[in-house]
Amino acid sequence: MQERRTALRRRTLKGARIVVNNGYSTFDCIVRNLSETGALLKLASTLGIPDNFDLVFDDGRRFACTVMRRSSEELGVAFSDNA
């Protein structure tokens, strides 16, 4: 399998929230790996998560995200510049 990531991801275990609908809906998740350009998110279920959303870390950092890979319990996301 060919590696397509532009930045090295490091393993992590951080709490975060997926924020959609202008903050009216949130989904708790765990960030399993992280780089300057994206992350792997673990959730109970990805059902109902749109392809674009904001990711807010427990420490207050916020990133606009685009889903690049999806399974039933994980999302691979790329960070956008418009958060």
Secondary structure, DSSP 8 states (H G I E B T S, - for coil): -----SS--EEEEEEEEEEEGGGTEEEEEEEEEE-SSEEEEE-S--TT--SEEEEEETTS-EEEEEEEEE-SSEEEEEE-S--
